[in-house]
Amino acid sequence: MLMTLMVAAAVLIPLWLAKVAGKALWQRLFGEPLMAGQDIRSSDGVLTRMSNAAIGIASPVGNPTDNLSTIFAFGRKQPKQEGHTTVFRAPVGWKYGFCAVVGFLVYFCFHFERTANAPTPWDMYVIGAAMLGYMAAYIWRFRVTIDGTQLTAMNFFFATFRYDLTLMLGARRTKDGYKLYFSDGRVARLPLFIEGHDVLIQFLSEELEANGY
């Protein structure tokens, strides 16, 4: 197991460093961060929609990605208002959908242990349980707030950062979530599933137009 982790680290760490160096070089040469993903104001392309439709037709259970997205996005359509502050949290579907996923994993592991020839080392279960617990805590505590032109977001390490939306020069959607790019070189990352999702996207789109982008 230790040898496997060392090999994985030897491969992944240089790739990560190359990615970081590439982004830094781009920003030095062109004066702005390299923006990956699709602009939040644009819709999916024709090929993407056709591909999703084909998967939904061919699969007996439909498109699993679309199905999970529908479940995880279920919740309030409007964000909460606390005085002058608009608060966006993780939706109910993401919270309890994650609980369902955890339940399935527990059942799968229990069934696997009963049929496996050799038991799984206990430390693997400890690591898996710790990761799931950390993710659950993040989902329940996550929040994004907007007060005037100030956006506050919590990252995956539970640290809270404040961003000036008047400096925002781009907002992109990736497979992992949303990335907001600012002229001071900072990048805010938001999850795909959030209460008041459409309200947030509209607000960010209007802010980009006000900034001239």
C-alpha positions in Angstrom: 0.0 0.0 0.0 2.8 2.4 0.9 4.5 1.7 -2.4 1.3 2.4 -4.3 0.9 5.8 -2.5 4.6 6.7 -3.3 4.1 5.9 -7.0 0.9 7.9 -7.2 2.6 10.9 -5.5 5.5 10.6 -7.9 3.2 10.9 -10.8 0.6 13.4 -9.5 2.8 15.9 -7.8 4.8 16.8 -10.9 1.6 17.1 -12.9 0.1 19.4 -10.3 3.3 21.6 -10.2 3.3 21.8 -14.0 -0.4 23.0 -13.9 0.4 25.6 -11.3 3.5 26.8 -13.3 1.6 26.9 -16.5 -1.1 29.2 -15.0 1.5 31.5 -13.5 3.3 31.8 -16.8 0.1 32.6 -18.6 -0.8 35.3 -16.1 2.7 36.8 -16.4 2.6 36.9 -20.2 -1.0 38.0 -20.7 -1.7 39.9 -17.5 -4.8 37.9 -16.5 -5.5 34.4 -15.3 -6.1 31.5 -17.7 -9.9 30.9 -17.7 -11.0 27.3 -18.2 -14.5 26.2 -18.7 -17.6 27.7 -20.2 -18.9 31.2 -19.6 -21.8 31.1 -17.2 -23.8 33.3 -19.6 -23.6 30.8 -22.5 -25.7 27.6 -22.8 -24.4 24.2 -23.7 -23.4 23.6 -27.3 -25.3 21.6 -29.7 -22.9 18.6 -29.5 -23.1 18.6 -25.7 -26.9 18.5 -25.8 -27.0 15.8 -28.5 -24.5 13.7 -26.5 -26.6 14.0 -23.3 -29.7 13.1 -25.2 -28.1 10.1 -26.8 -26.9 8.8 -23.4 -30.4 9.3 -22.0 -32.0 7.3 -24.9 -29.4 4.5 -25.0 -29.3 3.9 -21.2 -32.2 2.1 -19.6 -31.9 4.4 -16.5 -31.4 7.6 -18.5 -28.4 9.9 -18.2 -27.0 9.2 -14.7 -25.2 12.6 -14.6 -28.4 14.4 -15.3 -30.3 12.3 -12.8 -27.8 13.0 -10.0 -27.7 16.7 -10.9 -31.5 16.9 -10.7 -31.4 15.2 -7.2 -28.5 17.3 -5.8 -30.0 20.6 -7.1 -33.4 20.0 -5.4 -34.1 22.7 -2.9 -35.0 26.4 -2.4 -35.1 28.4 -5.6 -34.5 31.6 -3.7 -31.5 32.4 -1.4 -32.1 33.5 2.2 -32.0 37.2 3.0 -30.4 38.3 6.2 -30.8 42.1 6.4 -28.8 43.5 3.4 -26.9 40.2 2.9 -28.0 37.5 0.5 -27.0 34.0 1.7 -26.6 31.0 -0.6 -26.2 27.5 1.0 -26.0 23.9 -0.1 -29.5 22.7 -1.3 -31.5 20.0 0.5 -31.0 17.6 -2.4 -27.2 17.8 -2.1 -27.3 17.3 1.6 -29.6 14.3 1.8 -28.5 13.0 -1.6 -25.0 12.8 -0.2 -26.4 10.9 2.8 -28.1 8.4 0.4 -24.7 7.9 -1.4 -23.0 7.2 1.9 -25.7 4.7 2.8 -25.2 2.9 -0.5 -21.4 2.8 0.0 -21.9 1.3 3.5 -24.2 -1.3 2.1 -21.8 -2.1 -0.8 -18.8 -2.4 1.6 -20.7 -4.7 3.9 -21.8 -6.9 1.0 -18.3 -6.9 -0.4 -16.8 -8.0 2.9 -19.2 -10.9 3.1 -18.2 -12.2 -0.4 -14.5 -11.2 -0.6 -11.8 -13.8 -0.2 -9.6 -11.5 1.8 -10.9 -8.8 4.2 -10.1 -5.2 3.4 -7.5 -3.6 5.8 -9.3 -1.6 8.5 -7.2 1.5 7.8 -8.8 1.9 4.4 -12.2 2.1 6.0 -11.0 4.6 8.5 -9.6 6.8 5.7 -12.8 6.5 3.7 -15.0 7.3 6.7 -12.9 10.3 7.5 -13.2 11.6 4.0 -16.9 11.1 3.9 -17.3 12.8 7.3 -15.2 15.8 6.1 -17.3 16.1 3.0 -20.5 16.0 5.0 -19.3 18.7 7.3 -18.4 20.9 4.4 -21.8 20.5 2.7 -23.7 21.4 5.9 -21.5 24.4 6.8 -21.0 25.8 3.3 -22.3 29.3 2.5 -21.7 32.1 0.1 -22.9 35.6 0.9 -23.2 38.7 -1.2 -23.5 42.1 0.5 -23.4 45.0 -2.1 -20.3 44.3 -4.2 -18.6 42.1 -1.7 -18.8 38.3 -2.1 -17.7 36.0 0.7 -17.2 32.3 0.1 -16.0 29.4 2.1 -13.5 27.1 0.5 -13.1 23.3 0.9 -10.8 23.9 3.9 -13.5 25.9 5.8 -11.6 29.1 5.3 -13.7 32.2 4.4 -12.4 34.7 1.8 -13.9 38.0 0.7 -13.9 39.1 -2.9 -14.6 42.5 -4.6 -17.1 41.9 -7.4 -16.1 45.2 -9.1 -12.8 43.4 -9.9 -14.5 40.3 -11.4 -13.5 39.9 -15.1 -14.8 36.4 -15.8 -17.1 33.6 -14.4 -16.8 30.1 -15.8 -18.5 26.8 -15.3 -16.4 23.7 -15.2 -17.2 20.0 -14.4 -16.3 20.7 -10.8 -18.2 23.9 -10.2 -17.9 27.6 -10.9 -14.7 29.7 -11.0 -14.8 33.5 -10.6 -11.7 35.3 -11.9 -10.6 38.7 -10.6 -8.3 41.3 -11.9 -6.1 41.1 -8.8 -5.3 37.4 -9.8 -7.5 35.8 -7.2 -10.0 33.0 -8.1 -13.1 32.1 -6.2 -14.5 28.6 -6.5 -18.1 27.7 -6.0 -19.9 24.4 -6.1 -22.4 23.5 -8.9 -25.2 22.9 -6.4 -26.4 25.8 -4.4 -29.7 27.3 -3.1 -30.9 30.1 -5.3 -28.6 29.0 -8.1 -30.3 30.9 -10.9 -30.4 34.1 -8.7 -26.6 33.8 -8.2 -25.9 33.3 -11.9 -28.1 36.3 -12.8 -26.4 38.4 -10.2 -22.9 37.4 -11.4 -23.9 38.0 -15.1 -25.1 41.5 -14.3 -22.0 42.2 -12.4 -19.8 41.1 -15.3 -21.7 43.4 -17.7 -21.4 46.3 -15.2 -17.6 45.7 -15.2 -17.5 45.8 -19.0 -17.0 42.0 -19.7 
